[in-house]
Amino acid sequence: MSWQEDYINRSYVSRDVSHLTNEHNDKIELETVQYKDYYHVVATISRKKPPFIDCLGEGRDQNEREATKKALIDLYSRAYK
């Protein structure tokens, strides 16, 4: 079963959403979902004023911190090319 199916079926152990502001003064939202064997983190960034940014990054790992790091690296590579 994929993480999407697990999420839709609510087959996850826990879910948390947090917010932070980065060095560019952009708001970042982190959604951390813990499944039985791994963590899946989705990081999103939205800037409300020009230049507009609306990007998403994902990370998956057995360790929550590493999954978050992977999601932020993916997000930054898309948002700040």
PEKAZI-V795766 format. One record per residue. RES is the residue in one small letter. SS is DSSP state (h for helix, s for strand, l for the rest). OMEGA is omega in whole degrees, -180 to 180 (NA if undefined). D_LAST is the distance of its C-alpha to the last C-alpha in whole Angstrom. Layout:
RES&SS&OMEGA&D_LAST + RES&SS&OMEGA&D_LAST
This chain:
m&l&-179&33 + s&l&179&30 + w&h&179&28 + q&h&178&28 + e&h&177&31 + d&h&-179&32 + y&h&-180&30 + i&h&-180&32 + n&l&-179&35 + r&l&179&35 + s&l&-179&35 + y&l&-178&33 + v&l&179&35 + s&s&-180&33 + r&s&-179&30 + d&s&176&28 + v&s&178&26 + s&s&-178&24 + h&s&176&22 + l&s&177&20 + t&s&-177&19 + n&l&-176&16 + e&l&177&16 + h&l&-178&14 + n&l&176&17 + d&l&178&15 + k&s&179&18 + i&s&176&17 + e&s&178&19 + l&s&174&20 + e&s&-179&23 + t&s&179&25 + v&s&179&27 + q&s&174&30 + y&l&-177&31 + k&l&-173&34 + d&l&-175&32 + y&l&175&29 + y&s&175&26 + h&s&-178&24 + v&s&175&21 + v&s&179&19 + a&s&178&16 + t&s&178&15 + i&s&177&14 + s&s&176&15 + r&s&-175&15 + k&l&-179&19 + k&l&-177&18 + p&l&-8&16 + p&l&-175&13 + f&l&176&14 + i&s&175&11 + d&s&-174&13 + c&s&-179&11 + l&s&175&13 + g&s&-179&13 + e&s&175&17 + g&s&179&18 + r&s&180&22 + d&s&176&24 + q&l&180&28 + n&l&-176&27 + e&h&-179&26 + r&h&180&24 + e&h&177&22 + a&h&177&21 + t&h&179&20 + k&h&179&18 + k&h&179&16 + a&h&180&16 + l&h&177&14 + i&h&179&12 + d&h&180&11 + l&h&-178&10 + y&h&180&8 + s&h&179&6 + r&h&-173&6 + a&h&-173&6 + y&l&-179&4 + k&l&NA&0
